[in-house]
Amino acid sequence: MTHRLGGHTVTVVRPPGNDSFGDPLPGDGDETEVRGAFMQPASTRERTDDRDTVVSDWKCFLPPTADIRATDRIRWRDHEYEVDGAPEPYDDLRGTTRHIEVQLRRVTG
């Protein structure tokens, strides 16, 4: 069964591995295109303490078959977003996963 949540196509960017602390290594590893996703802005704020920085939070809704991890990034419309926390599956009343919700963060400046 194909699940389509929206008309967006995103790319899941998986780092090439993790260091000894479990943090993702720099650079691009595998990239997987996911169709039927939906990107939604959640909030944005500006920090002006030492420099002008904008922090934007987004939500990404993915089909239940998407392979996404907390150490991955999402690329959409020429911007890259860090996965912020663990991707969360959302189930229906029968316990079948209907979609995966991912919190994203993009920091510029």
Number of C-alpha atoms within 10 A of each C-alpha: 4 8 14 17 17 14 11 17 17 21 18 23 23 22 18 12 14 12 9 7 6 9 11 16 15 11 10 13 12 11 15 14 12 17 18 16 21 18 19 12 12 13 11 13 11 14 11 10 7 6 9 10 14 14 14 17 19 19 18 20 24 29 22 19 14 16 14 20 17 17 20 20 22 23 16 14 9 5 8 18 20 20 24 19 13 13 20 16 16 14 13 9 6 6 8 11 15 17 21 20 18 23 20 24 21 16 15 9 10
